[in-house]
Amino acid sequence: MVDNVEVRAAGLLTVGDDHEIYWEESGNPDGIPAVYLHGGPGGGLGTGAYRNKFAPARFRIIGFDQRGCGRSTPRATTPDYNLDQNTTPHLIEDIERIREHLHIDRWLVNGVSWGSTLALAYAQAHPERVHGMVLMAVTTTDRFAVDWITETVGAVYPEAWDRLATHAEQAGIGYRRGNGRLIEAYAQLMTHADPAVRSAASRAWTEWEDHHIAIGTGGVQRNPRWEDDEFRELFATLVTHYWAHDGFLTPPILDRMDCLHGIPATLIHGRHDVSGPAVLAWRLHRAWPASELIIDESEGHGGPAMVQAWRAANTRHADRIDTERSMRH
C-alpha cells in the first residue's frame, strides 16, 4: 500500500479559446518532472490516485484535467460549447503551455487508456521534450481501434451491443446497423438539441462502457461515476466526439513512429483487455525498438498487477534518467 501523495501546488492556466486548464503538482519540486495524461477522453484526474504511481521523493509529479472536463473550464456540456475547439492538436498545445508555465524542459510522460494515445501524439509532436514514456492499457485510437471497441467487440457482448445499436436506431436520426458507423450516430446524439435525447444516449453509452472493460476487471459492474448526470453526459460527449474522428490523428500514430526514435518506453497491457486488444500494444512495440512490452496474463483494462508494473516502470525510468544525468556531468 502506497501512502497518499498530497497536492502542494495547483492552479488554472489560460490556454486560449476561452479555456482554462486545471493543473496540479505534487512530489519533490526538485525531482524528475513527470506528467500524467488521464483516460476518457473526459475522464479527468478523479481522486488523484495517479499520484501514487510515482515515488514522490524522486518525481515532480504533474497532472491536469484535459480541456473541457474535470476542473478545467468551460466544461464540454456547457451550453454553446464549441467542440471544434476540443481536438487532439488542442490538447497537445495545452500540454506544451503547462510545461512552459511550470518551467519544465523535459519530462517523463505517463498515459493510461486514451491517455496513452494522447501521450504518443504529444511525443510525436515534441520528442525533444520527452525523457521517456510509461503507457498502460495501451490504445492508438485509430480506425481499427475505434471500430473494434464500438463494433467488433460486440461479438463478445452481443446482448449489450444490441441494446446500444437499438437505442441509436430508435432515436430518430436515421441510423441503421450495418449502414454507417455506430460511433458517429452516438456523436450525433450527444450533440442533439434536446437534453432528454442527450441524457438517454449517455445512459446507453455508459452501459456499453461498463461491458467492454468487464473481462479481467471483475465482471460487469455499474461505474458509480455514471450516477453523476453531468459527468456521465460530459464523458459520453467527449468520448464519442473523439472516437467519431478517430482521435483527430492524421496521419495515425503507427504511421509516425519514426518521430519516437530513441525515446525509451514501457508499454503495459492486460491479455484480457478486450476493449483494447493486446495487438494494439504489440503493433506499437514492434514499430518502436526503444520500447519494452509487458503483457499481464491475468488482467484486463487495468488491475493491481498492472498498477504495480506501472509504478515499477516509473522507478526504472527514474534510475535511467539519473544515470544519464550523472554521465553528462
Backbone bond lengths (Angstrom), bond angles and torsions (degrees), N, CA, C in turn:
res aa  C-N    CA-C-N  psi(-1)  N-CA   C-N-CA  omega(-1)  CA-C   N-CA-C  phi
1 M - - - 1.461 - - 1.521 109.40 -
2 V 1.331 116.86 128.30 1.459 121.97 -179.95 1.519 108.85 -100.07
3 D 1.337 116.23 132.95 1.457 120.01 178.91 1.522 110.26 -62.43
4 N 1.331 115.24 151.16 1.452 120.14 178.23 1.525 110.33 -64.38
5 V 1.324 116.53 136.95 1.455 122.42 178.64 1.520 107.31 -99.06
6 E 1.326 116.56 119.54 1.459 121.12 -174.30 1.526 111.91 -83.92
7 V 1.320 115.80 146.08 1.465 122.16 173.99 1.532 108.60 -71.88
8 R 1.328 116.66 133.98 1.467 119.19 178.98 1.521 112.43 -115.41
9 A 1.339 117.60 -8.63 1.463 120.97 175.28 1.517 107.73 -155.91
10 A 1.325 116.44 146.40 1.468 121.06 -179.88 1.518 108.40 -158.96
11 G 1.333 115.17 162.07 1.447 118.60 178.02 1.514 112.08 -176.40
12 L 1.324 115.31 178.96 1.457 122.80 174.40 1.524 107.84 -115.15
13 L 1.329 116.27 127.05 1.454 121.45 -177.99 1.528 109.67 -110.51
14 T 1.323 116.77 124.24 1.462 121.53 176.84 1.525 109.11 -74.06
15 V 1.340 115.97 125.39 1.465 119.62 -174.69 1.523 113.47 -122.28
16 G 1.322 118.17 3.12 1.446 120.69 -178.98 1.515 112.32 105.30
17 D 1.324 116.05 167.75 1.474 121.91 -178.07 1.529 111.01 57.36
18 D 1.346 116.88 26.61 1.466 122.65 -178.40 1.522 112.75 64.16
19 H 1.330 118.41 19.99 1.464 122.41 177.65 1.531 110.66 -96.99
20 E 1.319 114.78 143.88 1.462 122.58 169.76 1.524 107.61 -124.16
21 I 1.327 116.07 131.72 1.457 122.03 -175.73 1.530 109.64 -104.58
22 Y 1.333 115.22 124.59 1.469 119.54 175.43 1.525 108.85 -77.51
23 W 1.341 115.81 128.45 1.461 121.29 175.64 1.528 108.97 -128.73
24 E 1.309 115.64 156.64 1.455 120.58 176.73 1.524 109.73 -145.32
25 E 1.319 114.91 154.42 1.457 121.50 -176.68 1.519 109.69 -133.51
26 S 1.321 115.90 140.27 1.466 121.52 178.05 1.524 108.62 -145.71
27 G 1.329 115.14 178.84 1.453 119.36 179.50 1.516 112.89 82.79
28 N 1.319 115.06 -152.08 1.460 123.04 -174.20 1.535 110.02 -90.01
29 P 1.344 118.99 117.90 1.473 119.81 -178.82 1.520 113.10 -61.51
30 D 1.328 117.51 -18.89 1.465 121.93 178.17 1.528 112.04 -104.00
31 G 1.329 116.55 8.64 1.452 119.91 -177.43 1.524 112.72 -82.12
32 I 1.325 115.12 -176.77 1.467 121.85 177.55 1.519 108.36 -69.01
33 P 1.329 119.38 122.25 1.465 119.76 179.11 1.536 111.22 -64.37
34 A 1.325 115.69 136.91 1.470 121.84 177.69 1.520 107.79 -142.15
35 V 1.323 116.48 137.78 1.456 120.84 178.70 1.520 109.00 -118.73
36 Y 1.332 115.02 139.96 1.463 122.20 178.72 1.521 109.66 -109.72
37 L 1.336 116.52 130.23 1.462 123.04 178.90 1.516 108.37 -112.46
38 H 1.339 115.97 116.90 1.456 120.96 -172.68 1.530 112.17 -79.05
39 G 1.319 114.74 169.59 1.452 121.57 -178.11 1.514 113.06 -87.94
40 G 1.321 114.00 -170.83 1.457 121.53 -178.28 1.517 110.37 132.24
41 P 1.343 116.44 -108.41 1.469 129.16 -2.33 1.537 112.35 -58.81
42 G 1.321 114.38 148.51 1.458 120.01 177.02 1.503 114.80 99.14
43 G 1.345 118.27 2.26 1.463 120.35 -176.81 1.514 113.86 -69.70
44 G 1.325 117.57 -30.60 1.459 120.88 -178.96 1.514 112.55 74.13
45 L 1.323 115.25 176.72 1.466 121.14 -179.76 1.520 112.82 -76.32
46 G 1.332 117.29 -15.67 1.459 120.43 178.36 1.512 112.30 60.82
47 T 1.323 115.97 -131.80 1.464 121.60 -176.49 1.525 112.87 -81.88
48 G 1.335 116.82 -4.29 1.458 119.79 -179.89 1.511 114.28 83.38
49 A 1.337 117.37 15.78 1.469 120.31 -179.50 1.523 112.01 -61.95
50 Y 1.321 118.03 -20.55 1.465 120.92 178.85 1.520 111.71 -55.80
51 R 1.347 116.35 -29.74 1.465 119.45 -175.71 1.518 112.11 -64.65
52 N 1.332 116.50 -23.30 1.466 120.42 -179.04 1.524 112.84 -79.88
53 K 1.323 117.21 -0.95 1.465 120.31 -179.92 1.522 111.91 -90.52
54 F 1.323 116.98 1.62 1.461 123.50 179.59 1.526 108.69 -124.23
55 A 1.321 117.00 139.50 1.466 120.22 172.91 1.524 107.91 -68.40
56 P 1.348 118.67 111.42 1.467 120.22 -171.96 1.520 114.33 -63.52
57 A 1.330 117.90 -24.05 1.463 119.75 178.80 1.528 111.44 -74.10
58 R 1.328 117.27 -19.75 1.464 120.90 -174.03 1.524 113.49 -106.53
59 F 1.340 116.89 -19.86 1.449 119.56 -172.78 1.526 113.07 -119.60
60 R 1.296 115.59 144.19 1.463 123.85 164.94 1.532 105.08 -95.38
61 I 1.315 117.30 103.71 1.460 123.39 -166.41 1.530 110.26 -96.56
62 I 1.330 115.95 123.56 1.463 122.00 -179.69 1.527 109.40 -117.10
63 G 1.322 116.62 130.79 1.456 121.89 172.27 1.516 109.20 -131.71
64 F 1.326 116.96 156.77 1.472 119.71 175.99 1.516 109.83 -154.19
65 D 1.331 114.48 152.93 1.464 121.10 173.62 1.520 108.12 -85.20
66 Q 1.318 116.90 121.68 1.459 120.52 -176.46 1.529 110.94 -62.58
67 R 1.296 114.97 157.88 1.462 123.78 -177.79 1.532 111.48 -45.63
68 G 1.345 115.66 127.46 1.461 120.91 174.47 1.508 115.76 89.25
69 C 1.356 118.20 0.98 1.471 118.49 -176.76 1.519 111.31 -141.04
70 G 1.338 115.43 172.17 1.457 121.26 177.48 1.518 111.60 60.06
71 R 1.317 116.35 -132.01 1.462 121.80 -179.16 1.527 112.59 -93.29
72 S 1.333 116.39 2.13 1.458 119.68 173.48 1.528 108.91 -75.80
73 T 1.323 115.60 154.31 1.472 119.96 -176.86 1.530 110.24 -131.93
74 P 1.343 118.18 151.79 1.467 125.44 -10.30 1.527 110.69 -75.05
75 R 1.323 116.21 161.80 1.464 119.85 176.71 1.525 110.15 -79.88
76 A 1.314 114.95 154.86 1.463 120.63 -176.05 1.524 113.07 -66.15
77 T 1.328 117.63 -13.62 1.463 121.27 177.25 1.523 112.58 -94.19
78 T 1.330 117.26 1.16 1.457 120.84 176.96 1.528 109.77 -64.14
79 P 1.341 117.72 137.03 1.474 119.23 177.56 1.534 111.53 -53.14
80 D 1.324 115.36 136.11 1.467 123.26 179.12 1.531 113.35 68.37
81 Y 1.347 116.98 16.09 1.469 119.19 176.28 1.528 108.71 -61.72
82 N 1.327 116.62 136.09 1.461 122.21 -177.48 1.526 110.03 -96.69
83 L 1.320 116.80 100.30 1.462 120.96 -179.52 1.523 112.25 -65.68
84 D 1.319 117.73 -19.48 1.465 119.91 177.02 1.523 111.45 -64.19
85 Q 1.335 116.77 -17.98 1.460 121.24 177.71 1.521 112.03 -96.16
86 N 1.319 116.27 14.75 1.470 121.02 178.17 1.522 107.89 -130.70
87 T 1.330 115.75 89.59 1.458 122.98 -179.45 1.528 108.08 -137.64
88 T 1.310 116.73 170.83 1.466 120.05 179.73 1.529 112.09 -59.85
89 P 1.334 120.91 -43.48 1.473 118.52 175.02 1.527 113.41 -58.06
90 H 1.340 117.99 -35.97 1.469 120.00 175.46 1.529 110.44 -63.22
91 L 1.342 117.04 -43.90 1.462 120.26 -178.51 1.525 111.28 -65.29
92 I 1.326 116.60 -38.87 1.465 120.08 177.96 1.530 110.13 -61.37
93 E 1.319 116.45 -43.17 1.467 120.24 178.30 1.527 110.83 -64.95
94 D 1.333 117.04 -37.57 1.467 119.80 176.91 1.520 111.22 -61.27
95 I 1.334 116.98 -41.79 1.467 120.83 178.99 1.525 109.99 -60.37
96 E 1.326 116.22 -43.40 1.458 119.98 178.99 1.528 111.85 -64.35
97 R 1.330 117.14 -38.53 1.466 119.90 178.57 1.530 110.24 -64.04
98 I 1.332 117.42 -39.70 1.466 121.02 177.86 1.526 109.91 -65.26
99 R 1.331 117.33 -44.88 1.469 120.69 179.53 1.525 110.69 -58.24
100 E 1.317 116.15 -46.50 1.462 119.79 -179.61 1.527 111.46 -66.05
101 H 1.336 116.35 -40.46 1.465 120.80 -179.78 1.521 111.39 -61.22
102 L 1.318 116.99 -35.49 1.468 121.65 -177.50 1.530 112.22 -93.85
103 H 1.334 116.75 6.23 1.476 122.61 175.63 1.530 111.13 57.09
104 I 1.316 115.27 47.34 1.464 121.74 178.37 1.527 108.32 -105.64
105 D 1.322 115.96 131.84 1.471 120.22 179.47 1.531 110.91 -84.40
106 R 1.322 116.25 -53.89 1.469 122.02 179.20 1.518 108.32 -139.10
107 W 1.325 115.49 154.12 1.458 118.97 178.89 1.517 111.60 -146.92
108 L 1.333 114.27 160.89 1.459 121.99 173.41 1.526 106.72 -84.10
109 V 1.320 117.20 124.16 1.459 121.81 -173.78 1.517 110.36 -100.76
110 N 1.335 116.53 123.17 1.461 123.52 176.37 1.523 109.26 -111.39
111 G 1.317 117.41 142.94 1.455 121.05 175.11 1.513 110.62 -152.88
112 V 1.334 115.82 143.92 1.461 121.68 -179.76 1.525 109.08 -125.25
113 S 1.336 116.52 132.84 1.459 122.84 177.81 1.537 109.07 57.77
114 W 1.352 119.24 -124.74 1.461 119.39 176.58 1.522 110.78 -52.59
115 G 1.336 117.00 -34.42 1.457 120.05 178.73 1.513 113.00 -59.61
116 S 1.340 117.47 -27.38 1.474 119.35 176.71 1.528 110.16 -69.00
117 T 1.338 117.13 -38.83 1.467 119.90 175.88 1.523 110.49 -62.39
118 L 1.328 116.41 -47.12 1.464 120.18 -179.38 1.524 110.51 -62.30
119 A 1.336 117.06 -39.64 1.464 120.85 177.93 1.530 110.75 -60.97
120 L 1.323 116.57 -43.34 1.462 120.87 179.70 1.535 110.86 -64.36
121 A 1.337 115.98 -44.66 1.458 119.89 -179.64 1.525 110.58 -63.97
122 Y 1.338 116.76 -40.55 1.466 120.58 178.34 1.526 110.29 -63.51
123 A 1.323 116.91 -47.11 1.464 120.37 -177.55 1.529 111.19 -64.60
124 Q 1.327 117.35 -34.90 1.458 119.51 177.43 1.529 111.52 -68.46
125 A 1.326 116.46 -30.34 1.464 120.50 178.44 1.526 112.37 -81.41
126 H 1.343 116.91 -31.93 1.467 121.20 -174.70 1.536 110.73 -137.10
127 P 1.328 118.53 60.48 1.476 120.11 -176.42 1.525 113.30 -61.05
128 E 1.326 116.77 -27.81 1.469 120.09 -178.44 1.519 112.55 -70.25
129 R 1.338 117.60 -9.92 1.465 121.87 -179.27 1.527 112.79 -101.28
130 V 1.338 117.18 6.26 1.468 120.71 -171.06 1.524 110.65 -116.47
131 H 1.342 116.56 118.54 1.468 122.51 173.92 1.520 111.16 -72.12
132 G 1.320 116.22 -33.41 1.455 123.00 -174.94 1.514 107.84 170.55
133 M 1.346 116.37 179.27 1.461 119.84 -175.49 1.525 110.33 -142.13
134 V 1.332 114.61 144.10 1.462 122.57 171.52 1.519 106.81 -128.14
135 L 1.330 116.26 115.73 1.459 121.76 -174.95 1.518 109.50 -123.27
136 M 1.342 116.34 133.49 1.461 121.34 -179.49 1.528 109.43 -125.23
137 A 1.348 116.09 147.44 1.469 121.71 -175.59 1.522 108.37 52.13
138 V 1.310 114.97 61.35 1.458 123.22 -166.76 1.529 111.59 -69.93
139 T 1.319 115.34 135.33 1.460 120.48 171.34 1.518 109.16 -145.49
140 T 1.337 115.48 152.92 1.455 121.23 -178.64 1.528 112.25 -110.09
141 T 1.329 118.07 -4.92 1.469 124.22 175.21 1.539 111.97 49.19
142 D 1.324 116.29 37.69 1.457 120.81 172.56 1.529 109.02 -92.44
143 R 1.327 117.33 -177.69 1.461 120.39 -176.01 1.534 111.57 -58.89
144 F 1.333 117.07 -40.49 1.460 119.84 178.59 1.518 111.04 -61.13
145 A 1.350 116.94 -47.12 1.469 120.89 -176.93 1.517 111.34 -66.19
146 V 1.334 117.30 -41.01 1.465 120.25 -178.85 1.522 110.91 -69.20
147 D 1.326 117.11 -44.71 1.461 119.26 178.66 1.526 110.96 -64.05
148 W 1.321 116.58 -34.72 1.465 119.90 177.47 1.530 110.80 -61.08
149 I 1.328 116.67 -52.08 1.461 120.78 -172.13 1.527 112.58 -73.55
150 T 1.331 116.86 -21.11 1.470 119.46 -177.68 1.522 113.37 -106.99
151 E 1.324 118.15 -16.81 1.461 120.54 -177.19 1.533 111.79 -129.52
152 T 1.338 116.52 -60.35 1.459 121.13 -169.22 1.516 112.82 -62.13
153 V 1.334 117.53 -42.51 1.457 120.11 -176.56 1.532 111.63 -70.02
154 G 1.335 117.11 -5.24 1.456 120.68 169.94 1.516 112.30 -61.21
155 A 1.333 117.50 -19.37 1.462 120.76 175.23 1.526 111.25 -67.91
156 V 1.345 116.85 -22.88 1.471 120.90 177.90 1.528 110.42 -89.35
157 Y 1.329 116.14 -35.61 1.465 121.60 179.23 1.534 109.42 -121.19
158 P 1.338 118.30 66.71 1.469 119.56 -174.45 1.521 113.89 -63.88
159 E 1.337 117.48 -34.78 1.472 119.08 -179.40 1.527 110.42 -65.86
160 A 1.337 116.34 -45.96 1.463 120.61 -178.73 1.528 110.68 -67.13
161 W 1.330 116.82 -40.27 1.464 118.75 -179.97 1.525 110.93 -67.32
162 D 1.325 116.61 -36.74 1.465 119.54 177.27 1.524 110.67 -60.99
163 R 1.338 117.42 -40.93 1.469 119.81 177.42 1.525 110.72 -63.80
164 L 1.330 116.42 -40.39 1.463 120.80 179.89 1.531 110.77 -62.92
165 A 1.324 116.48 -47.55 1.465 120.48 -178.75 1.529 111.47 -69.38
166 T 1.327 116.78 -39.11 1.467 120.38 179.95 1.521 111.07 -61.73
167 H 1.334 116.04 -41.12 1.478 119.00 178.32 1.522 110.08 -58.49
168 A 1.328 117.63 -45.10 1.462 120.35 -179.62 1.525 111.18 -66.09
169 E 1.319 116.99 -38.00 1.465 120.49 -179.90 1.530 111.64 -65.77
170 Q 1.310 116.23 -32.86 1.465 120.16 -176.50 1.531 113.20 -92.02
171 A 1.328 116.81 3.60 1.463 120.64 -175.08 1.526 113.24 -87.46
172 G 1.321 117.11 -3.74 1.458 119.58 174.54 1.512 115.82 79.13
173 I 1.346 117.50 25.26 1.472 119.98 -179.94 1.522 111.82 -109.49
174 G 1.332 117.00 3.84 1.457 120.47 176.39 1.508 115.91 90.20
175 Y 1.329 117.28 4.53 1.459 119.35 179.33 1.528 110.85 -74.42
176 R 1.352 116.22 139.41 1.456 123.19 170.93 1.517 108.33 -137.15
177 R 1.317 116.90 130.27 1.465 120.06 -179.66 1.528 109.95 -55.34
178 G 1.310 114.99 140.44 1.453 120.49 -177.33 1.516 113.05 84.70
179 N 1.323 117.15 -6.08 1.464 121.48 -179.80 1.528 107.95 -133.79
180 G 1.310 116.35 86.93 1.464 120.73 -175.48 1.514 111.37 103.83
181 R 1.333 116.33 162.58 1.465 122.20 -177.55 1.529 109.85 -87.02
182 L 1.320 114.92 133.08 1.457 120.32 178.63 1.525 110.86 -63.37
183 I 1.327 117.17 -36.36 1.456 119.88 -179.10 1.523 110.92 -62.91
184 E 1.322 117.69 -35.84 1.467 119.73 178.64 1.526 110.96 -69.91
185 A 1.324 116.70 -33.04 1.466 119.99 175.86 1.520 110.58 -63.38
186 Y 1.330 117.10 -43.36 1.467 119.57 -179.38 1.522 111.95 -71.76
187 A 1.325 118.31 -32.65 1.466 119.51 174.01 1.527 109.90 -62.48
188 Q 1.324 116.65 -36.47 1.468 120.83 177.19 1.522 110.70 -68.38
189 L 1.322 117.03 -41.90 1.463 120.41 -179.89 1.528 111.43 -65.49
190 M 1.318 117.24 -37.60 1.465 120.46 -176.98 1.525 112.58 -76.35
191 T 1.336 117.79 -6.27 1.468 120.50 173.84 1.531 110.56 -116.38
192 H 1.321 116.64 16.86 1.467 121.96 -179.96 1.529 110.32 -66.46
193 A 1.316 116.55 148.08 1.469 120.63 -178.58 1.522 112.79 -66.98
194 D 1.339 117.38 -25.49 1.465 121.78 -176.63 1.530 109.77 -88.34
195 P 1.341 117.74 117.54 1.470 119.38 -179.36 1.522 113.04 -61.43
196 A 1.326 118.15 -28.99 1.466 120.47 178.58 1.526 110.55 -66.37
197 V 1.327 116.81 -36.60 1.466 121.20 177.09 1.526 110.00 -65.46
198 R 1.336 116.48 -44.37 1.463 120.12 179.47 1.522 111.23 -63.08
199 S 1.326 117.02 -42.77 1.458 120.97 -179.18 1.523 111.19 -62.47
200 A 1.333 116.62 -46.55 1.466 120.18 -179.22 1.521 111.16 -64.21
201 A 1.336 116.66 -40.37 1.460 119.99 179.25 1.530 111.11 -65.43
202 S 1.332 116.76 -37.65 1.467 119.41 179.40 1.526 111.14 -65.64
203 R 1.333 116.91 -35.04 1.464 119.66 177.99 1.528 110.54 -68.11
204 A 1.330 116.71 -42.04 1.460 120.00 178.27 1.526 110.58 -65.31
205 W 1.319 116.04 -41.68 1.451 119.83 -178.30 1.528 112.11 -65.10
206 T 1.327 117.21 -45.70 1.464 119.36 -176.71 1.527 112.08 -71.64
207 E 1.335 117.79 -24.38 1.466 118.20 172.04 1.528 109.22 -64.15
208 W 1.319 116.95 -40.31 1.463 120.94 176.86 1.531 110.44 -64.28
209 E 1.324 117.64 -40.94 1.465 121.02 176.77 1.530 110.69 -55.36
210 D 1.319 117.25 -44.19 1.461 121.01 -178.57 1.525 111.83 -62.98
211 H 1.325 117.18 -29.66 1.465 120.42 -178.52 1.523 112.27 -80.17
212 H 1.328 117.70 -48.69 1.460 116.95 -169.64 1.524 113.76 -72.16
213 I 1.339 118.54 -11.08 1.475 119.65 174.72 1.532 111.68 -102.12
214 A 1.328 117.91 6.02 1.469 120.68 -167.32 1.524 113.99 -72.44
215 I 1.326 117.84 -37.90 1.468 119.74 -176.35 1.526 109.49 -67.14
216 G 1.322 115.63 128.89 1.457 120.79 179.65 1.509 114.37 81.26
217 T 1.346 117.47 2.33 1.462 120.14 178.93 1.528 111.51 -125.68
218 G 1.338 116.53 18.85 1.459 119.78 175.57 1.513 115.16 100.51
219 G 1.329 117.72 7.47 1.457 120.20 177.94 1.516 112.45 93.60
220 V 1.336 115.85 175.15 1.461 121.38 -176.87 1.525 109.83 -70.29
221 Q 1.325 115.41 120.67 1.462 121.85 177.94 1.529 108.24 -139.11
222 R 1.324 116.63 138.82 1.455 120.46 177.91 1.521 109.02 -70.87
223 N 1.324 116.35 121.56 1.454 120.78 178.47 1.524 108.38 -68.37
224 P 1.330 118.39 123.42 1.470 119.89 -177.75 1.523 113.47 -61.91
225 R 1.341 118.25 -19.95 1.464 120.14 178.39 1.525 111.81 -62.55
226 W 1.342 116.64 -25.96 1.476 119.37 -177.09 1.525 112.32 -70.86
227 E 1.335 117.90 -14.64 1.474 120.04 178.51 1.528 111.75 -71.50
228 D 1.313 116.25 -17.70 1.469 121.85 174.31 1.532 106.73 -84.26
229 D 1.332 116.89 106.51 1.458 120.97 -173.53 1.526 112.23 -57.10
230 E 1.327 116.97 -43.06 1.459 119.94 -177.80 1.524 111.02 -65.42
231 F 1.341 116.68 -44.67 1.463 119.52 179.67 1.524 110.51 -62.85
232 R 1.342 116.47 -44.71 1.468 120.49 -178.34 1.521 110.76 -58.58
233 E 1.323 116.90 -46.10 1.461 119.90 -177.96 1.528 111.47 -70.80
234 L 1.324 116.76 -37.80 1.459 119.80 177.65 1.523 110.37 -62.39
235 F 1.320 116.33 -47.14 1.460 121.50 -179.02 1.531 110.32 -59.91
236 A 1.334 116.57 -49.78 1.464 120.09 -178.73 1.524 111.31 -63.75
237 T 1.321 117.23 -35.81 1.461 120.82 178.32 1.514 111.50 -62.77
238 L 1.340 117.27 -49.33 1.458 120.20 -176.20 1.523 111.99 -73.01
239 V 1.324 118.01 -40.23 1.470 119.88 179.02 1.521 110.46 -60.09
240 T 1.324 116.99 -50.42 1.465 119.17 -177.28 1.523 111.35 -67.07
241 H 1.327 117.26 -34.44 1.465 121.65 177.51 1.532 110.61 -61.44
242 Y 1.325 116.65 -48.85 1.468 120.18 -178.25 1.523 111.67 -71.16
243 W 1.319 116.60 -44.09 1.464 118.69 -176.52 1.522 112.03 -69.01
244 A 1.325 118.25 -34.31 1.461 120.13 178.49 1.530 111.65 -64.18
245 H 1.338 116.28 -19.89 1.463 121.12 178.33 1.535 111.05 -109.99
246 D 1.330 117.10 21.58 1.468 121.83 178.66 1.527 111.58 48.64
247 G 1.339 114.28 44.57 1.458 120.99 175.48 1.519 114.99 73.18
248 F 1.316 118.41 9.34 1.468 121.67 -177.04 1.529 110.63 54.03
249 L 1.323 115.50 42.17 1.463 121.36 -176.09 1.526 109.54 -115.33
250 T 1.335 115.74 104.42 1.452 121.27 179.34 1.527 108.99 -133.39
251 P 1.326 119.07 112.95 1.470 126.58 -3.97 1.522 111.10 -74.64
252 P 1.339 117.92 170.35 1.464 121.12 -179.48 1.532 112.59 -62.83
253 I 1.336 114.95 161.76 1.466 122.15 -179.09 1.527 111.80 -50.34
254 L 1.322 117.25 -48.85 1.464 120.38 -173.65 1.522 113.02 -68.01
255 D 1.311 117.37 -15.55 1.466 120.47 177.08 1.522 112.48 -89.13
256 R 1.336 117.26 0.90 1.468 120.52 -177.57 1.526 111.82 -128.37
257 M 1.315 117.19 27.15 1.457 120.28 -174.19 1.525 113.00 -67.73
258 D 1.324 118.12 -20.28 1.461 119.78 177.06 1.524 111.45 -61.48
259 C 1.340 117.56 -24.10 1.470 121.68 178.93 1.523 112.09 -66.87
260 L 1.327 117.04 -21.52 1.470 121.29 -177.02 1.519 112.65 -98.28
261 H 1.309 116.85 10.26 1.465 120.86 -176.94 1.528 110.79 -55.43
262 G 1.321 115.78 125.88 1.455 121.79 176.62 1.509 115.75 84.58
263 I 1.341 118.83 -5.02 1.473 120.71 178.21 1.520 109.02 -85.75
264 P 1.340 118.91 117.67 1.470 120.58 -179.96 1.526 110.96 -69.91
265 A 1.323 115.94 144.01 1.469 119.56 -178.65 1.511 110.64 -149.97
266 T 1.333 114.55 151.05 1.460 122.74 171.19 1.518 108.07 -119.06
267 L 1.327 116.72 125.10 1.460 123.67 179.58 1.523 107.87 -110.98
268 I 1.334 116.94 123.56 1.468 122.50 -176.38 1.518 108.17 -120.02
269 H 1.329 116.61 125.15 1.460 119.79 -174.94 1.520 110.29 -144.53
270 G 1.324 115.88 149.35 1.458 121.40 178.11 1.522 111.30 -95.10
271 R 1.319 116.60 132.69 1.457 120.52 179.07 1.522 111.53 -59.43
272 H 1.350 116.83 -32.56 1.461 121.12 -176.90 1.527 113.61 -89.25
273 D 1.314 116.52 12.05 1.469 120.06 179.98 1.527 108.32 -79.56
274 V 1.345 116.13 97.13 1.460 118.69 -179.11 1.524 111.74 -86.84
275 S 1.332 118.37 -16.39 1.460 119.26 176.96 1.523 110.70 -75.14
276 G 1.305 116.86 -29.37 1.459 122.44 173.55 1.515 107.47 -134.49
277 P 1.320 119.25 90.25 1.465 121.32 -171.81 1.517 112.56 -61.67
278 A 1.329 115.64 153.94 1.464 121.29 -174.86 1.518 112.99 -59.37
279 V 1.316 117.48 -21.06 1.468 119.37 179.17 1.523 111.34 -62.06
280 L 1.341 118.68 -25.93 1.464 120.65 177.61 1.525 110.49 -64.40
281 A 1.335 116.28 -48.54 1.467 120.28 178.62 1.525 110.81 -67.40
282 W 1.322 116.72 -37.70 1.462 121.15 -178.59 1.526 111.41 -65.25
283 R 1.332 117.91 -44.38 1.467 121.05 178.20 1.526 110.65 -61.70
284 L 1.324 115.70 -42.00 1.458 120.27 179.08 1.528 110.26 -62.01
285 H 1.325 116.25 -46.17 1.461 121.35 -179.82 1.525 111.40 -61.95
286 R 1.318 117.36 -42.86 1.469 121.47 -179.21 1.532 111.47 -62.48
287 A 1.317 115.99 -30.19 1.464 120.42 -178.74 1.525 112.44 -91.12
288 W 1.343 116.82 2.55 1.476 120.99 -171.47 1.529 108.77 -135.23
289 P 1.333 117.92 86.59 1.470 120.72 -175.49 1.520 114.27 -57.57
290 A 1.329 118.31 -27.09 1.469 120.67 -177.90 1.524 112.96 -83.56
291 S 1.335 117.29 5.29 1.467 120.22 -178.63 1.523 111.89 -100.04
292 E 1.331 115.01 154.57 1.468 121.72 168.37 1.520 107.32 -115.69
293 L 1.332 116.31 144.40 1.461 121.64 -178.93 1.515 109.50 -115.85
294 I 1.335 115.93 124.65 1.472 122.50 176.39 1.525 107.60 -114.60
295 I 1.330 116.15 115.06 1.460 121.31 176.62 1.520 108.41 -105.16
296 D 1.338 116.57 119.53 1.461 120.63 174.63 1.524 108.43 -87.49
297 E 1.321 116.30 122.28 1.459 120.93 -171.97 1.521 113.48 -77.95
298 S 1.327 118.52 -10.38 1.467 119.70 -172.86 1.522 114.35 -113.34
299 E 1.356 117.34 -10.29 1.470 119.15 -172.64 1.524 111.56 -117.19
300 G 1.339 114.89 168.99 1.451 121.56 -177.43 1.514 111.66 -111.66
301 H 1.353 116.25 -117.56 1.462 121.63 -176.57 1.530 109.79 -83.75
302 G 1.320 115.12 54.36 1.458 121.53 -177.57 1.511 111.48 111.17
303 G 1.322 116.24 159.28 1.456 122.56 -179.51 1.517 109.26 166.61
304 P 1.344 117.88 170.75 1.466 120.20 -173.59 1.519 114.48 -61.46
305 A 1.329 118.23 -37.07 1.464 119.90 179.59 1.528 110.67 -68.22
306 M 1.338 116.28 -38.60 1.456 119.86 178.27 1.524 111.14 -67.83
307 V 1.324 117.04 -37.43 1.469 120.73 176.83 1.521 110.25 -64.00
308 Q 1.332 116.49 -40.51 1.463 120.01 177.59 1.535 110.35 -62.27
309 A 1.333 116.42 -41.48 1.464 120.46 178.07 1.528 110.61 -65.15
310 W 1.320 116.85 -36.37 1.469 122.62 177.88 1.532 109.88 -61.68
311 R 1.325 115.93 -49.22 1.464 120.26 -178.75 1.529 110.70 -63.30
312 A 1.335 116.08 -42.72 1.465 120.28 179.66 1.523 111.50 -64.87
313 A 1.330 116.93 -36.66 1.465 120.26 179.11 1.525 110.94 -64.49
314 N 1.323 117.09 -41.41 1.465 119.30 177.79 1.523 110.98 -60.97
315 T 1.320 116.41 -40.16 1.466 119.84 179.01 1.521 111.14 -65.52
316 R 1.332 117.70 -40.49 1.466 120.21 177.42 1.527 111.38 -63.40
317 H 1.314 116.04 -40.85 1.466 118.83 178.14 1.527 111.18 -66.12
318 A 1.338 116.72 -36.22 1.463 119.63 176.27 1.528 110.46 -62.40
319 D 1.336 116.90 -42.42 1.475 120.57 177.27 1.524 110.47 -59.77
320 R 1.337 116.28 -44.07 1.471 120.51 -179.75 1.527 111.13 -63.95
321 I 1.326 116.97 -45.32 1.465 120.75 -178.23 1.527 110.69 -63.99
322 D 1.343 116.14 -41.80 1.466 119.51 178.24 1.531 111.02 -62.99
323 T 1.327 116.60 -40.28 1.471 120.60 178.62 1.524 110.79 -64.26
324 E 1.335 116.64 -44.04 1.460 120.58 178.90 1.527 110.91 -62.07
325 R 1.335 116.34 -39.62 1.458 119.39 179.48 1.529 111.41 -65.95
326 S 1.342 116.65 -41.90 1.459 120.18 -178.48 1.524 111.26 -66.45
327 M 1.335 115.78 -33.94 1.461 119.24 178.50 1.529 111.92 -69.06
328 R 1.330 116.60 -33.24 1.466 120.17 178.85 1.518 111.52 -71.20
329 H 1.355 115.53 -25.70 1.462 119.00 -177.75 1.528 111.59 -103.00
